[in-house]
């Protein structure tokens, strides 16, 4: 095969409806990993909900769970359509009452807020990576939507952390007005 034959074959695969194009290994790995990570985060967040005392935080964590479930629905559909097996998912976590959890065994609201905020930041990077490595437009667009939703959710978390006094800023740079 010469280079023109190879080029024609590739362009044939990569033209037309993106949903007819095969997923490349990076797209497969990224989507499969995303689904697997979300399964773990959902289980963890369901456990966090049992520990949360602050109603505003509880609402945001439940919002995050629902958003991840919707992402999972879309990613599962993509993987199934492309004949790719799905990662295992842990069972739903049972509901517990905060009062039933011993105080020394509880996650505090600021700890939970920090963990969720960290996860949002990591999710933004992961979504950006998928956008950048995708050659199928439908996958890039889907991850663009995930990225936008995560950015909006991250802004809500930031506002909550500031409002509740849970944000611990890094040391601030203070410029001296005196000249040496």
C-alpha positions, 0 to 999 in steps of 0.5 A, spaced: 500 500 500 502 506 498 501 513 502 495 515 498 491 509 498 492 509 506 490 516 506 484 515 502 482 509 507 483 513 513 479 519 510 473 514 508 473 512 515 473 519 518 468 523 513 461 523 514 457 521 520 461 521 526 457 516 530 459 511 524 467 512 525 470 508 530 473 510 536 480 510 537 484 507 543 484 514 547 477 515 546 475 508 548 480 508 554 478 515 556 470 514 556 471 507 560 475 510 565 470 516 566 465 511 567 469 507 572 471 513 576 464 516 576 461 510 579 466 510 585 464 518 586 457 516 586 458 511 591 462 516 595 458 521 594 452 517 597 456 516 603 458 523 604 450 525 604 449 521 610 455 525 613 452 532 611 449 536 616 449 543 612 443 543 607 446 547 602 452 542 601 447 536 601 443 539 595 449 540 591 452 533 593 446 530 591 446 535 584 453 532 583 450 525 584 445 526 579 449 530 574 454 524 574 448 519 573 446 523 567 454 523 564 454 515 565 447 514 561 450 518 555 457 514 556 454 508 557 450 509 551 456 511 547 460 505 549 454 500 548 453 502 541 460 501 539 461 494 542 465 496 548 464 492 555 462 497 561 466 497 567 463 494 574 459 499 578 458 498 586 451 498 589 447 504 591 449 506 598 444 505 603 441 512 607 443 513 614 442 518 619 447 523 621 445 522 628 447 514 627 454 516 625 459 516 631 462 523 631 469 521 631 467 517 625 464 522 621 466 526 615 465 534 617 462 538 612 468 542 610 472 536 609 466 533 604 466 540 601 473 540 599 473 533 597 468 535 592 471 541 590 477 537 588 473 532 584 470 538 580 477 540 578 480 534 576 473 532 572 475 539 568 482 537 567 479 530 565 473 533 560 478 538 557 483 532 555 477 528 552 476 534 548 483 535 546 484 527 544 477 526 541 477 525 533 470 524 533 466 530 533 460 527 537 465 525 543 468 532 543 462 535 543 459 531 549 465 532 553 465 540 552 458 539 555 460 535 561 466 541 562 461 546 561 456 543 567 462 542 571 465 549 571 458 551 573 457 546 578 464 548 580 462 556 581 457 553 585 461 550 590 466 555 590 461 560 592 458 555 598 465 554 600 466 562 601 459 563 604 460 558 609 467 560 611 470 553 609 475 556 603 482 555 606 486 560 601 493 559 600 498 564 603 496 571 599 502 575 596 502 582 600 506 587 596 510 592 600 509 599 599 516 601 601 522 601 597 528 598 599 
